[in-house]
Amino acid sequence: SMITIFFSNLTAFRASLAMAAEIGVKEAFSSQSTELRLLIENLPSPSIVKLTSDKVFNPIFGWKIPKELRAALGKGMECRNKLIHTNGDSIPELSNQVQHLLNFTYKWSRWWSCE
């Protein structure tokens, strides 16, 4: 039904946003030092909720991510896990949405850049 398609797309969209945020957070950590980069690249990472927690994020970056945003990221990762681990048919759709989000981010990254 149309309602099922809408909620399926909404879940995939939330999951793709959370995955893009996870990639961004890991990139931010990696850019801070060689040691952090090596850890992020070679070891299983904690969840994005843990990476953005006050105990982990604040000492490295000097500011806090609002807990409401961390909660939203956690919900997005729940959507991601639900899609990937329970419904293999949704993976191509999720992949397309992630690709669109990454393309958008790349196009705007030149504008955000200070170069």
ABEGO torsion letter per residue (X at the ends): XAAAAAAAAAAAAAAAAAAAAAAAAAAAAAAABAAAAAAAAABBBBBAAAAABAAAAAAAAGBBBBAAAAAAAAAAAAAAAAAAAABAAAAAAAAAAAAAAAAAAAAAAAAABAX
